[in-house]
Amino acid sequence: MARLLVVDDDPDILALVTARCRNAGHKVLTATSGQQALEVLGETPPDVAILDVGLPMMTGFELLTELRKREGMTDLPAIFLSARVQQESIDAGRELGATYLTKPFVASALLTAIDRALPTDDGDGW
């Protein structure tokens, strides 16, 4: 299916999201910080990034901005999965063009958000 980058500093959330995504048939790369994500990603862009907002050293917002500076990732679809429920955080995520889901989350809502974020094949070969 899709190649996903999942970044969360909570090992339980990271394991849960990874398991749900893999069970849905996705390939998952994981990281516990923005810096680690930049290192493990390599040159192949993910199809979707699923990012926690409250990461150590670099917020999820900053990480998405850095990822989108890389070649082939300027339009990288993203989903923020965060315990930050303040409207300013939600607005900041949406201003980056991302879906914003709050923790605790419903797995089916996350999988639906991933499906919606994936590029669609409109049949014209592009």
C-alpha positions as semicolon CSV with decimal commas, in nm:
position;residue;x (nm);y (nm);z (nm)
1;M;0,000;0,000;0,000
2;A;0,173;0,317;0,121
3;R;0,510;0,404;0,270
4;L;0,449;0,590;0,597
5;L;0,679;0,786;0,826
6;V;0,553;0,771;1,186
7;V;0,723;0,995;1,442
8;D;0,625;0,995;1,810
9;D;0,836;1,014;2,124
10;D;0,590;0,799;2,323
11;P;0,696;0,436;2,264
12;D;0,347;0,301;2,336
13;I;0,179;0,534;2,084
14;L;0,453;0,467;1,830
15;A;0,405;0,091;1,866
16;L;0,025;0,119;1,846
17;V;0,024;0,341;1,537
18;T;0,288;0,123;1,371
19;A;0,092;-0,196;1,439
20;R;-0,235;-0,050;1,312
21;C;-0,073;0,079;0,995
22;R;0,115;-0,243;0,924
23;N;-0,202;-0,446;0,983
24;A;-0,365;-0,227;0,718
25;G;-0,088;-0,325;0,474
26;H;0,132;-0,016;0,493
27;K;0,511;-0,011;0,513
28;V;0,614;0,193;0,818
29;L;0,934;0,379;0,903
30;T;0,950;0,497;1,263
31;A;1,139;0,757;1,462
32;T;1,116;0,903;1,812
33;S;1,241;1,252;1,727
34;G;1,254;1,492;1,437
35;Q;1,629;1,450;1,400
36;Q;1,599;1,072;1,395
37;A;1,322;1,097;1,136
38;L;1,544;1,304;0,908
39;E;1,819;1,042;0,945
40;V;1,611;0,725;0,891
41;L;1,412;0,861;0,601
42;G;1,696;0,869;0,354
43;E;1,625;0,993;0,005
44;T;1,300;0,808;-0,061
45;P;1,003;1,022;0,036
46;P;0,720;0,866;0,233
47;D;0,369;0,876;0,090
48;V;0,237;1,023;0,417
49;A;0,398;1,151;0,739
50;I;0,221;1,091;1,070
51;L;0,375;1,324;1,324
52;D;0,336;1,404;1,691
53;V;0,346;1,778;1,755
54;G;0,530;1,765;2,088
55;L;0,858;1,607;1,986
56;P;1,190;1,667;2,165
57;M;1,425;1,927;2,014
58;M;1,202;1,992;1,710
59;T;0,823;2,016;1,699
60;G;0,621;1,816;1,451
61;F;0,541;2,145;1,276
62;E;0,913;2,219;1,237
63;L;0,980;1,863;1,121
64;L;0,714;1,884;0,851
65;T;0,863;2,214;0,734
66;E;1,208;2,052;0,713
67;L;1,075;1,746;0,532
68;R;0,901;1,962;0,274
69;K;1,232;2,133;0,193
70;R;1,367;1,803;0,062
71;E;1,356;1,709;-0,302
72;G;1,035;1,529;-0,392
73;M;0,865;1,617;-0,063
74;T;0,736;1,970;-0,120
75;D;0,377;1,845;-0,118
76;L;0,422;1,570;0,142
77;P;0,081;1,487;0,293
78;A;0,087;1,489;0,672
79;I;-0,128;1,391;0,966
80;F;-0,060;1,538;1,306
81;L;-0,149;1,302;1,588
82;S;-0,122;1,501;1,909
83;A;-0,239;1,540;2,267
84;R;-0,234;1,916;2,209
85;V;-0,600;2,007;2,179
86;Q;-0,562;2,386;2,194
87;Q;-0,716;2,560;1,896
88;E;-0,390;2,739;1,812
89;S;-0,212;2,403;1,772
90;I;-0,493;2,264;1,558
91;D;-0,491;2,579;1,346
92;A;-0,111;2,564;1,307
93;G;-0,133;2,208;1,180
94;R;-0,410;2,290;0,938
95;E;-0,222;2,596;0,811
96;L;0,047;2,351;0,702
97;G;-0,219;2,167;0,503
98;A;-0,222;1,868;0,737
99;T;-0,498;1,668;0,897
100;Y;-0,499;1,712;1,275
101;L;-0,615;1,424;1,497
102;T;-0,607;1,438;1,874
103;K;-0,497;1,172;2,121
104;P;-0,646;0,948;2,232
105;F;-0,734;0,856;1,876
106;V;-0,957;0,605;1,707
107;A;-0,759;0,371;1,481
108;S;-1,024;0,375;1,210
109;A;-1,009;0,757;1,200
110;L;-0,632;0,744;1,153
111;L;-0,659;0,486;0,875
112;T;-0,929;0,694;0,704
113;A;-0,707;1,004;0,729
114;I;-0,419;0,809;0,572
115;D;-0,642;0,693;0,285
116;R;-0,759;1,050;0,226
117;A;-0,404;1,183;0,231
118;L;-0,274;0,938;-0,026
119;P;-0,254;1,066;-0,381
120;T;-0,530;0,931;-0,599
121;D;-0,475;0,778;-0,939
122;D;-0,704;0,973;-1,170
123;G;-0,638;0,734;-1,456
124;D;-0,440;0,972;-1,678
125;G;-0,109;0,796;-1,611
126;W;0,036;1,074;-1,396
